[in-house]
Amino acid sequence: MWNQELTIAPPTTIDLAAGWNSVCYAGDSHDVSAAVGDAAGDVGVVYALAADRTWGRFVPNRPELTNLERLDHFNCALILVTADRGVKWVFDV
């Protein structure tokens, strides 16, 4: 675990491009569906690396493929955006 103090406020939104995006999740800890929120319709999959070095996967509306239950503040995630125009991800902070 690497604890850091921020010198600036974390962002409350981020623009994600179509395709793969690497994101440091700046919202409060939530279950993944709540953390993804309104962007879920434009997201194909979210991967996050757990502390035990295994990958968790969240696929909107596909619980049989999902094994990632929550995103915690400052988790790093790989996100596949399926919308050609990209999407704005609003963090609940």
C-alpha positions in Angstrom: 0.0 0.0 0.0 1.3 3.4 -0.9 -0.4 6.3 0.9 -0.1 9.8 -0.6 -1.5 13.2 0.2 -3.0 15.2 -2.6 -1.9 18.8 -3.2 -4.8 19.5 -5.4 -8.4 18.3 -5.4 -9.0 15.2 -7.5 -11.2 15.7 -10.7 -14.9 15.2 -10.5 -15.3 14.1 -14.1 -13.1 12.6 -16.8 -13.6 12.4 -20.6 -13.0 8.9 -21.8 -12.1 8.3 -25.5 -13.6 5.5 -27.6 -11.6 2.3 -27.0 -9.4 1.5 -24.0 -8.7 4.0 -21.2 -6.5 3.8 -18.2 -8.2 5.7 -15.3 -7.4 6.4 -11.6 -10.9 6.3 -10.1 -11.3 9.5 -8.1 -14.7 8.9 -6.7 -15.7 7.6 -3.3 -15.8 3.8 -2.8 -18.9 2.3 -4.4 -20.1 -0.8 -6.0 -19.0 -0.7 -9.6 -22.4 -0.2 -11.1 -22.9 2.9 -8.9 -19.4 4.1 -9.6 -19.8 3.8 -13.4 -23.3 5.4 -13.1 -24.7 7.0 -16.3 -21.6 6.0 -18.3 -22.6 2.3 -18.1 -24.4 2.3 -21.4 -21.2 3.4 -23.1 -18.9 1.1 -21.3 -18.2 -2.5 -22.5 -16.0 -3.7 -19.6 -14.1 -2.4 -16.6 -11.0 -4.2 -15.3 -9.3 -3.4 -12.0 -6.3 -5.0 -10.3 -6.9 -6.2 -6.8 -4.5 -6.2 -3.9 -3.9 -9.9 -4.4 -2.8 -9.2 -8.0 -5.8 -10.8 -9.6 -8.0 -8.9 -12.2 -11.6 -8.1 -11.4 -14.0 -7.6 -14.3 -17.3 -5.7 -14.5 -19.5 -6.0 -17.5 -22.6 -3.8 -17.4 -25.8 -5.9 -17.5 -23.9 -9.2 -17.5 -23.7 -10.4 -13.9 -22.6 -13.9 -15.1 -19.4 -12.3 -16.5 -18.8 -9.9 -13.6 -16.5 -10.7 -10.6 -15.5 -7.1 -9.7 -17.9 -5.8 -7.1 -16.5 -2.4 -6.1 -14.2 0.4 -7.0 -12.4 2.1 -4.2 -11.0 5.7 -4.1 -7.9 5.8 -6.3 -8.2 2.3 -7.8 -6.6 2.0 -11.2 -8.9 0.7 -13.8 -8.9 -0.2 -17.5 -12.1 0.8 -19.2 -13.3 -0.1 -22.7 -15.6 2.6 -24.0 -17.8 1.3 -26.8 -19.4 4.7 -27.8 -17.7 6.2 -30.9 -18.0 9.6 -29.4 -16.5 8.6 -26.0 -18.2 9.3 -22.7 -17.9 11.6 -19.7 -17.5 9.7 -16.5 -18.8 11.7 -13.5 -17.2 10.7 -10.2 -19.5 10.8 -7.2 -17.2 12.7 -4.8 
